[in-house]
Amino acid sequence: MGTSSNGSMITMLVTFLLIMIPIAVINASIAKRKGKSRALFGWLSIIPLFGYFLAFYLISFPDKEINDKLDRILVQLGITSDGAAKNAE
């Protein structure tokens, strides 16, 4: 193997890292907002093309903060998770 082959491999690696690291960081921040493991989704995002699919997968989940707020509202209203009122007979 010559020097030009090593140079092209380094160029490909740098290009790969410049593309995939921002995707991993973005997916990790989305995972945190969704209540999922930041480390898991961050590392899985490094896998070529898999990171793009993970972004769509993560976006499909509702935000954890919104779910928590809705749960608090339902508790205050006295409504169970199945939609029935606690005191209804």
Secondary structure, 3 states (H helix, E strand, C coil): CCHHHHHHHHHHHHHHHHHHHHHHHHHHHHHHHHCCCHHHHHHHCCCCCHHHHHHHHHHCCCCHHHHHHHHHHHHHHCECCCCCECCCC
